[in-house]
């Protein structure tokens, strides 16, 4: 005999599982520390200064 399940509970459990999977993905993508964000910003600024330092005078591109 088949087991009787409550469809409302099953639907909510599936939604909770999907939300947890999405949260895990977001933690991996966006969960960086303040120090990591600052280090990335510092590297970007250094690269920009390095590039601007090698720019020829009069170039407006």
N, C-alpha and C positions, 0 to 999 in steps of 0.2 A: 504494500500500500504506500502511496506517495505521502511525503511529509507535508503538512499544511503550514504555509508561511503567511505572515502578515505582509501584504504588498506595500503598505505605507512604510513600515519599518525597513523593509528591504530597499525601498527607493531612497529613504533618508540615509541608510548605511552606505549605499552606493555613492550618494552625493557627498557624504563626509569623506569617503575614501578618495574621491576625485579632488576635493578641496585640499586634502592633505598632500596629494601628489603635486598639485599646483603650488602649494606653499613650499614644498621641498625644492621645486624647480626655481622658485623666486629666491629662496635663501641662497641657492648656489649662484644665481646670477647677480643678485644685488647685495648679498650679505657680506660687505667688506667693512673692515674696521676704519676708523677715522684716520689712522696712520697710513693705511694702504691708499686711501683716497688722496691724502696729502702728498704721498710719495709720487703717485701717478700725476698729480697736478704739477708738482715740481719738475718732473721729467719732461712734461709737455712744455712748460715755460722755458726750460733750458734748451730744448730742441728749437723752439721758436726764436730764442735769442741767438742761438748758433746760426740758424738760417738767415736771420736778419743781419747778422754780423758779416756774412759773406755776400750780401746784396751789393750790386754795383750802383754807384750814384747815378741818378737820372732814370733808372728803370721804374716805370709806373705800372708794372704788370702784376 
